[in-house]
């Protein structure tokens, strides 16, 4: 591959087109991205040197140098970090190396403001170089290796890689600036940009001019931001650190900075994003928090540091009590790390509880973005699940705005003993479910649970505030015991009996034998003719569907109960004909059609579409 020209990955070619056509509102961002990448390279080498100290023996002091050469029209960023091999150059600079490339392309909208955030989420800020440069060269030598290589491109669809000479490890990026970007050769302009965007970086960023004697000026504070007192840090500095550590372009919704002292000492600088990242629901559910030990970067893939349900957190955890040579194996089940994790979780939940009390509208926006993920903790976290449940917001049949369970309980009717809910995949479909008809008629509020985890946490928490959770799709709805919205109960009403109803039910039972568990009259239906429900001791309909989809359901599927609405005109007409001679076949077809209709409403496939179509055609023909 050496010395050859390579085509950019198709996704990169499209990205370059977007970037070079002024995606960024402020082109100075390119400098932040490149300095940040250099800082990360130094962090990774510092960690590698813990077990291989020979990698940094010849040059132990990390730094990033920005060199301005007005005569040549170039801006250079040089670091003595971990460097890259030839193959790593191809992977890191010629492709979008992080997972989710297809997701990346599907997320791009063509709207510059939205795409900016998406690009930031994929960590591809290096390509912002081409906003200000018509040619970029990257010369790199991997720490511990002797060969160096130069990557070069004009950003027009291809790049070359050639052998190079480099005396020491690290990476040098040379930007051949466009005429309209000459401002980035000005000492004052570049100094201002670096001070703004790189002051938080915990190694010196040095500014030099070509031909100038001396080592240059260190222009950033060069101390880890999380080690500094909160009183000395501005909101702008917090935001820029969030951009750096979270590879993000939005502003943080919440910043949490604290130092814990005592038996175990550690610092937290955590951020909750304003916008959800593209991979929030990735099946791997990985956190992106960075773990440091005594300000030395250790890893950004530490599953033991934060539970999966808080994977939206960005930021840094720095421990004083873990050994510097901590290994991946040592992190697993490490008691110090487990205590840090416990403290971190309690701190985050506590801050969310405060925000929920003080800023209900702001918390509602947070819930829109991350509520479905946070709710995973109700099921997974035995210690904090109850707190998360109290914090959670739910859609209900009573209002378009979400409510807490405490709000729901406060609104319960006097004769209501349970918290009713219905689960499903689609919120709007749940609102239209026939199982809710009787509850609406009685003025009973029902929770509409449409997140995937809802069916699972209900198996861990069977009650709230002494009120049991009860599915409207399981067992007897017991609605006949409750008063209607007019204050009357069923026994108060002059209810007209449906003639031959018992005969119709008996006919349906015979026709549907083996297909349903039972057929019975319904008190939960007011407008629909039929619906399917689970028996009292059987699994909830939606939960069984979810387990089947994830291949976690063993054994035969539970048969459902078909409930029929005795007041529906169709049911009344069928009951009228139930005792007529020769009606058995007609009743059988009607029963099968109504069962298929009930399956359709539940979003389930029809067992035999051909037979369903024929029966439907025969019924329509007979009625015309």
Helices and strands as residue ranges (DSSP letters): E 5-7, H 10-20, H 29-51, G 53-55, E 63-69, E 74-79, H 86-93, H 101-107, H 112-121, G 125-131, E 133-141, E 148-153, E 158-164, E 170-177, G 179-185, H 187-197, E 204-209, E 217-218, G 225-227, G 230-232, H 235-246, E 252-260, E 266-273, E 290-293, E 296-299, G 308-310, E 313-319, H 328-331, H 335-358, H 360-374, H 376-380, H 385-391, E 395-396, H 405-411, E 418-423, H 427-431, G 434-436, H 437-442, E 446-449, H 454-457, E 463-464, E 467-471, G 479-481, G 490-492, H 501-511, E 518-521, E 530-533, H 541-549, E 561-564, H 569-577, H 584-601, H 609-623
